[in-house]
Amino acid sequence: MIKFSFENIRESAKQVGRFVLRLQEKIRRFSPRTWLYIAIGVLLLGGGLYWILKPAPPAPILPIVEVEPVVTEDMEIYGEYVGRIRAQQFVEIRARVEGFLEKMLFDEGTYVKKGQPLFIIDPKQYQARANKAKAQLNKNKALALKAERDLERIRPLYQQNAASQLDLDNAIASYESAKAEVEMSEADLTQAETALSYTVVSSPISGYISERNVDIGTLVSPSGQSLLATVVKSDTVRVDFSMTGLDYLKSKARNVNLGQKDSTRTWDPYITITLPDNSEYPQRGLVDFADPQVDPQTGTFSVRAEMPNPEHILLPGQFTKVRLLLDVRENAVVVPTKAVAIEKGGAYIFVVRGDSIAERRMVELGPEVGNNVIVERGLIAHENIVVEGFHKLTHGDKVIPSTPQMEQEKHPKN
């Protein structure tokens, strides 16, 4: 066991003091070079300790962007216009002879067949004219028969010098005149019978008939109040609309001739239309005519399409929205519209390379189709483009690409 006393403590203190005095004496004897070496050593020691003990720098935070691969597909290009529906055939039923209207043989608004009687005009006077013309024809045929027999008797007598040349000429003239009278009577009878047939007004086409425009007992005539009704054939309707000259030029640039069939195409320009309740009509119509000239007042040209109307849903005179297939771009490069940025110099898209570097790529855009746009130049299939987050990028930035599939794997739905 060690025993401490006051004397021992005092002796130890004296020894420490003597050591300090000797150390101070030695320090005073250091040369400036020694002090320089000491300072350098301290600095190096401190620098080494700082380098060893300093915290590691934080890793750079790379932007996370959503990418999608560039795809190619067949894109249908449509144009939208305002159109008007009209009947394939619209026929006015008019009186062709004068007379009092006796009967109406149809129900208004119903379907009538071609040749079906619709109206009866008083036929009495036309029947009398036909009978008179027939009687006159019979009379002239009898006179022509007598003239022919007279000629047959005169001719052998003339050959035997028993009749003069004058007798023969008179017989020939009488016969020729009688034949002409027969032909005139036949023409009169045909005319009278035709007028008689016009007293029965028939439908020239099959279709739906309108209400009558005149009442029974009205005097009608070709020159006066002759419009009796109208018949509309609407099993197939025509849709008329106008396109701009620019649309025409775009179509020609793609070798699409509207209104003409082209066996080299796998598709034909067709239309769909909208009903009054904004629903789409289930049938499609084919464009069968395009006006070869532009209206200088409107800068448009007329286009026509035929549309099946078996249920008679479409009514002539209706206005409708027309959607026309203008072109089909086969194997077109398609990107989402949200991936495209526009500036004064043009449009650009950020492309993520295989080393995760974002490259700012200038592109040439084509038509927009829904939420997508066709890229004419600047991209190829299967390249990854940034669709979300490109506003915070500059050319050459390193990014962390993310896809919707990767996000679903990170955050699966329960």
Secondary structure, 3 states (H helix, E strand, C coil): CCCCCHHHHHHHHHHHHHHHHHHHHHHHCCCHHHHHHHHHHHHHHHHHHHHHHCCCCCCCCCCEEEEEECEEEEEEEEEEEEEEEEEEEEEEEECCCCEEEEEECCCCCCEECCCCEEEEECCHHHHHHHHHHHHHHHHHHHHHHHHHHHHHHHHHHHHCCCCCHHHHHHHHHHHHHHHHHHHHHHHHHHHHHHHHHCCEEECCCCEEECCCCCCCCCEECCCCCCEEEEEEEEEEEEEEEEEEHHHHHHHHHCCCCCCCCCCCCCCCCEEEEECCCCCECCCCEEEEEECCCCECCCCEEEEEEEEECCCCCCCCCCEEEEEEEEEEEEEEEEEEHHHCEEECCEEEEEEECCCCEEEEEEEEEEEEECCEEEEEECCCCCCEEEEECHHHCCCCCECEEECHHHHHHHCCCC
